[in-house]
């Protein structure tokens, strides 16, 4: 249940079209949906502004489709991350509007797009190999109603590539910066802009990168102000956080 649905429910109670006990029963029935293998949170969009997101990795296509069906009974939009093509096909059979974003490995179903907020979320990645993580962040951020600009392959191995777009980065409301190897890019960006920087370490690099741990530790030890860090390859977490930041900034900017 989202805010508009709750408003309609309360309106029906106020106008006498729905009794108070009936409204209470409906709210209780939406709280949790037990599918035996999953308990779907029916109140997530009311609390967080967006429905529960399916983490599809490790789930069967049938399970992903069943969870998607339950979420979309009460909400207009759906996001599933780390999804396989097989999971997508299972969801697509139930919902023809389903779309698969191969680079991001996400499934989206959009029945009612969230209005776009005015702020820009800039998504940067150090190298081409970081793009899948960046695209997961973008899929998350866009479905939650944000405008995104991409800046790819601008790592510190060629610093002039970053400096060439520095003025554009200053226009962003929040920046997501994905990098593997030594993980230096978020620190450099954090020293150039006056907006929040969400650093995403990726599992890109040779042996001593330890699957992204080297980048994670470098980002956690950044001396740049305003840099915060999510887990390795967690494009979804970065995109969600960026959306919350941009939403708050947009609300405060309203007259």
C-alpha angles and dihedrals in degrees: 000000000000131000096269091051091049090049090053091048092052090046090055090052092048093050093045096246090119129033121234093243090051091051091050091050091050092050091049092049091054096051100082133001114202112211093170091242095047140021108218117211106228095182098052096103091049091053100035105023094245133064124257111289118226117232095206101184110109093016123107119244088249092054093048091050093048092051091046091051092052094047093049092052087075106018134055100222139043137195125188120182132202088021126165124223087250091057089048092053090051091052092043091058089060098036117032090193091065114123129196120215102200099192092049094037089225135137120212131186114187119185095156116020117223109244111257116255119226097241122091123232109206115206117197132180129189097220142008091257089064093059098097091059091045091049091053088055091049095049089052095046096045097050088052091060106268134133113234135199120194125218110180134182097014100130127153093262084082105025093177088071090062095043090052090066098034095111091053091051090056089065093059121103093211133001131216113201120191121192141154131185106053093349096227101140099083091053092052092047091046089058093053105046137054097216132086114284119205109201119208117192113209129205092243121126147064126298100291090056085073095212095305099320092112091053091045093053092045091053093046088053095048115142091203116106121241097026118133125178136221128194126287112293091355098145090150093057091048093048093048093049092047090052092052091049093048092046092054092046091049092049092051091049092058114103 
